[in-house]
Amino acid sequence: MTATIWCTIAGCAVVTAVIKGIGPVALGGRDIPPRFLGVIALMAPALLAALVVTSTFADKDQWHVGAHTVGVAVGGLILVRRGPLVLAVVVAVAVTALLRAVT
């Protein structure tokens, strides 16, 4: 690996440590207000949803709808209908593979 890659990794580690340290330093041992706890609890699902949408619709630097998009939609539909997670993943993979084989 080149020095640039190692510098990037080290920089990301330092920035992550600083970001994690800002909260305790800013609060100074006080409790987090309940209003902020609600926001913090919703950050992880919002980030996960953003990552799923980006990976579903993004193709390099353009938005794209393809076989993987249909697979994710079918898996999501199964989950919305209260189907098991394993079934949703298996069906999504099967639909995506079938559509890629056909086209």
Order of alpha helices (4+ residues) and beta strands (2+ residues): alpha-alpha-beta-beta-alpha-alpha
